[in-house]
Amino acid sequence: MGERIERVPVSRDTYEKLDLRHRRFVDMNAYQARFVDCDFSFSIFERAYFRSAVFSNCTFTGCRFYDSNLRGASFPGSDFKYSTFHRTLIEPREMIALLPQEANLKRDSLQNLRANAAEIGDFSSQRDFVLAEIGAAVDHQSRAWKGTEDYYRRKYPGFLNKTKAALAYLGLRFGGFLWGHGERPLRLVGSAAFFILLLSLINMWSVVPNVGWQESGSGLKILKYCFDQFWDSGPDSSFKGYILVDYALIGMRYLYIGLFISVLFKSISHR
């Protein structure tokens, strides 16, 4: 019953300098095979099995992979520019290392890899791809507003375009510092502590002249006031400083509650 599936058996053999461009490979079994200086550009792989295979200095430009298994395979010196993956098992670190050096192409490739990881439910790898994608986006916006390369000078000419790129760059940097874009929860604790300490130092200019350095506990009571105001836990009004600092701390409270809920929801939804 059923139609027998014919697999292309190329496992455990070595292939060198083959021109395999513009081909369709269906059910290709390349287990422990070795390919050297082969060109697979613009080919399509469906249900390919590359476990423990080695592809040295091979070209996969514009290739598409569907329902394939690339786990355990290595691709030293290979080129995956413009390639896409769909429901394919891959090694995240291996693929990130092989991405194009151009920041915009790297970002686009990482978006596809992140979507592929979501398709197969590999959420731990998805996190790696998200962080790498953000890093590529930061690099892309940095090059855009600096205009140090000919491509970016032509793509983002003029003051307005450079200003937009600079604002996007600063936004990405600030989001990374504030909460690690939702992928590094401990950044929430670190950034909250930083802002509370900064606002406490600002408040010292208002509080110390009124209560004295000793009465402020060498500034610790001012820090405690800001911390209590942030947590809404009954701060001692004797060490109240600038009203704008209070408003900032209250705003921070609700901002961080929202960010924490977002991180918590993302963590639970991936279980």
C-alpha positions as CSV (number, residue, x, y, z in Angstrom):
1,M,0.0,0.0,0.0
2,G,1.1,3.5,-0.6
3,E,3.7,4.8,-3.1
4,R,7.3,4.0,-2.2
5,I,9.4,7.1,-1.5
6,E,12.7,7.1,-3.4
7,R,15.6,8.7,-1.5
8,V,18.7,10.1,-3.2
9,P,21.5,8.1,-1.4
10,V,24.7,10.2,-1.3
11,S,25.6,9.3,2.3
12,R,29.2,8.6,3.5
13,D,30.7,9.7,0.1
14,T,32.9,12.6,-0.9
15,Y,31.9,15.0,-3.7
16,E,34.2,17.8,-5.0
17,K,33.6,20.8,-7.2
18,L,30.2,19.9,-8.5
19,D,27.9,22.4,-10.3
20,L,24.5,21.7,-8.7
21,R,22.8,25.0,-9.3
22,H,19.1,25.4,-10.0
23,R,18.1,21.9,-9.0
24,R,15.5,20.3,-6.8
25,F,16.6,17.8,-4.2
26,V,13.7,15.7,-2.8
27,D,14.4,13.2,0.1
28,M,18.1,13.6,-0.3
29,N,20.0,11.5,2.3
30,A,23.5,13.0,2.8
31,Y,24.2,11.4,6.2
32,Q,28.0,11.7,6.9
33,A,28.6,12.8,3.3
34,R,31.3,15.4,2.5
35,F,30.9,18.1,-0.1
36,V,33.9,20.3,-1.1
37,D,33.7,23.5,-3.2
38,C,30.2,22.5,-4.6
39,D,27.7,25.1,-5.8
40,F,24.0,24.5,-4.9
41,S,22.9,28.1,-5.7
42,F,19.2,28.7,-6.2
43,S,18.3,25.0,-5.5
44,I,15.4,23.7,-3.5
45,F,15.8,21.0,-0.8
46,E,12.7,19.1,0.4
47,R,13.0,16.7,3.3
48,A,16.8,16.7,3.0
49,Y,18.7,14.8,5.7
50,F,22.1,16.3,6.3
51,R,22.9,15.0,9.7
52,S,26.7,14.8,10.4
53,A,27.4,15.9,6.8
54,V,30.2,18.4,6.0
55,F,29.9,21.1,3.4
56,S,33.3,22.8,3.0
57,N,33.3,26.1,1.0
58,C,30.0,25.3,-0.6
59,T,27.6,27.9,-2.0
60,F,23.9,27.9,-1.1
61,T,23.0,31.3,-2.4
62,G,19.2,31.7,-2.8
63,C,18.5,28.1,-1.7
64,R,15.2,27.1,-0.1
65,F,15.0,24.4,2.5
66,Y,11.7,22.7,3.4
67,D,11.1,20.1,6.2
68,S,14.8,19.2,6.2
69,N,17.2,18.2,9.0
70,L,20.5,20.1,9.1
71,R,21.2,19.2,12.8
72,G,24.8,18.0,13.3
73,A,25.9,19.2,9.9
74,S,28.8,21.6,9.5
75,F,29.3,24.2,6.8
76,P,32.8,25.7,7.2
77,G,33.4,28.5,4.7
78,S,30.0,28.1,3.1
79,D,27.8,30.9,1.8
80,F,24.0,31.0,2.7
81,K,23.3,34.5,1.3
82,Y,19.6,35.0,0.5
83,S,18.7,31.4,1.6
84,T,15.5,30.7,3.4
85,F,14.4,27.9,5.8
86,H,10.9,26.5,6.4
87,R,10.2,23.9,9.1
88,T,13.8,22.9,9.1
89,L,16.0,21.7,11.9
90,I,19.2,23.7,12.1
91,E,22.0,24.5,14.5
92,P,21.5,28.1,15.7
93,R,25.1,28.9,16.4
94,E,26.3,27.3,13.2
95,M,23.8,29.3,11.1
96,I,24.4,32.6,12.9
97,A,28.2,32.2,12.2
98,L,27.5,31.7,8.5
99,L,25.2,34.7,8.0
100,P,26.2,37.5,5.5
101,Q,28.4,40.2,6.8
102,E,26.2,42.9,5.4
103,A,24.0,44.2,8.3
104,N,20.8,44.5,6.3
105,L,21.1,41.0,4.7
106,K,22.0,39.5,8.1
107,R,18.9,41.1,9.7
108,D,16.7,39.7,6.9
109,S,18.2,36.2,7.2
110,L,17.7,36.2,11.0
111,Q,14.0,37.2,10.6
112,N,13.5,34.1,8.5
113,L,15.5,31.9,10.9
114,R,13.4,33.2,13.8
115,A,10.2,32.4,11.9
116,N,11.5,28.9,11.1
117,A,12.3,28.3,14.8
118,A,8.7,29.3,15.7
119,E,7.3,26.9,13.0
120,I,9.1,23.9,14.6
121,G,8.5,25.1,18.2
122,D,12.2,25.6,18.9
123,F,11.8,28.6,21.2
124,S,15.2,28.4,22.8
125,S,16.8,28.9,19.4
126,Q,14.2,31.5,18.6
127,R,15.6,33.6,21.5
128,D,19.1,33.3,20.0
129,F,17.9,34.5,16.6
130,V,15.9,37.4,18.1
131,L,19.0,38.7,20.0
132,A,21.2,38.2,16.9
133,E,18.5,40.0,14.8
134,I,18.4,42.9,17.2
135,G,22.2,43.1,17.1
136,A,22.1,43.2,13.3
137,A,19.4,45.9,13.3
138,V,21.6,48.0,15.6
139,D,24.5,47.6,13.3
140,H,22.4,48.4,10.3
141,Q,21.0,51.6,11.8
142,S,24.4,52.6,13.0
143,R,25.9,52.3,9.5
144,A,22.9,54.1,8.1
145,W,23.2,57.3,10.2
146,K,27.0,57.3,10.0
147,G,27.0,56.8,6.2
148,T,30.5,55.4,6.2
149,E,29.8,53.0,3.3
150,D,28.7,53.8,-0.2
151,Y,25.6,51.6,0.0
152,Y,24.3,53.5,3.0
153,R,25.2,56.9,1.6
154,R,23.1,56.1,-1.4
155,K,20.3,54.4,0.5
156,Y,20.0,57.0,3.3
157,P,20.9,60.4,1.8
158,G,20.2,63.7,3.5
159,F,19.8,64.9,7.0
160,L,16.3,63.6,7.5
161,N,17.1,60.0,6.6
162,K,20.2,60.0,8.8
163,T,18.2,61.5,11.7
164,K,15.6,58.7,11.4
165,A,18.3,56.1,11.4
166,A,20.0,57.7,14.4
167,L,16.7,57.8,16.4
168,A,16.0,54.1,15.4
169,Y,19.6,53.2,16.6
170,L,19.1,55.0,19.9
171,G,15.7,53.4,20.4
172,L,17.2,49.9,19.9
173,R,20.0,50.7,22.3
174,F,17.7,52.0,24.9
175,G,15.4,49.1,24.6
176,G,18.3,46.7,25.0
177,F,19.4,48.5,28.2
178,L,15.9,48.9,29.6
179,W,14.8,45.3,29.4
180,G,16.9,43.4,26.8
181,H,14.0,43.6,24.3
182,G,12.1,41.1,26.5
183,E,14.7,38.4,26.0
184,R,16.9,39.3,29.0
185,P,14.6,39.7,32.0
186,L,17.5,40.5,34.4
187,R,18.0,43.7,32.5
188,L,14.7,44.9,34.1
189,V,16.3,44.7,37.5
190,G,19.5,46.3,36.5
191,S,17.9,49.2,34.6
192,A,15.4,49.9,37.4
193,A,18.2,49.9,40.0
194,F,20.2,52.3,37.8
195,F,17.3,54.8,37.3
196,I,16.4,54.7,41.1
197,L,20.0,55.4,42.0
198,L,20.2,58.2,39.4
199,L,17.0,59.9,40.7
200,S,18.2,59.5,44.3
201,L,21.4,61.4,43.4
202,I,19.3,64.2,41.8
203,N,17.1,64.4,44.9
204,M,20.2,64.9,47.1
205,W,20.5,68.4,45.7
206,S,17.1,69.2,47.2
207,V,17.1,67.1,50.4
208,V,20.6,67.5,51.8
209,P,20.5,71.3,52.2
210,N,17.3,70.9,54.2
211,V,18.0,67.9,56.5
212,G,21.8,67.7,56.4
213,W,24.2,65.0,55.2
214,Q,24.2,63.1,58.6
215,E,20.4,63.1,59.0
216,S,20.1,61.7,55.5
217,G,22.2,58.7,56.5
218,S,24.9,59.7,54.1
219,G,22.3,59.7,51.3
220,L,20.9,56.2,52.1
221,K,17.6,57.5,53.4
222,I,17.1,59.5,50.2
223,L,17.8,56.3,48.3
224,K,15.3,54.4,50.5
225,Y,12.7,57.1,49.9
226,C,13.1,56.8,46.1
227,F,12.9,53.0,46.4
228,D,9.8,53.2,48.5
229,Q,8.2,55.7,46.1
230,F,8.9,53.3,43.2
231,W,7.3,50.4,45.1
232,D,4.5,52.6,46.6
233,S,5.4,51.3,50.1
234,G,4.8,54.4,52.2
235,P,7.9,56.6,51.7
236,D,9.1,58.9,54.5
237,S,8.1,62.4,53.3
238,S,11.0,63.9,55.4
239,F,13.3,62.9,52.6
240,K,11.1,64.0,49.7
241,G,13.0,66.0,47.0
242,Y,11.9,67.3,43.6
243,I,8.3,66.7,42.7
244,L,9.4,65.8,39.2
245,V,11.5,62.9,40.6
246,D,8.4,61.6,42.3
247,Y,6.4,61.7,39.1
248,A,9.3,60.0,37.3
249,L,9.4,57.2,39.9
250,I,5.6,56.7,39.7
251,G,5.8,56.6,35.9
252,M,8.6,54.0,36.2
253,R,6.5,51.9,38.5
254,Y,3.8,51.4,35.9
255,L,6.3,51.1,33.0
256,Y,8.2,48.3,34.7
257,I,4.9,46.5,35.7
258,G,3.9,46.5,32.0
259,L,7.4,45.3,30.9
260,F,7.4,42.6,33.6
261,I,3.9,41.3,32.5
262,S,5.1,41.3,28.9
263,V,8.2,39.2,29.7
264,L,6.1,36.9,31.9
265,F,3.5,36.4,29.2
266,K,6.2,35.6,26.7
267,S,7.9,33.1,29.0
268,I,4.6,31.3,29.8
269,S,3.4,31.3,26.2
270,H,6.6,29.4,25.2
271,R,6.1,26.6,27.7
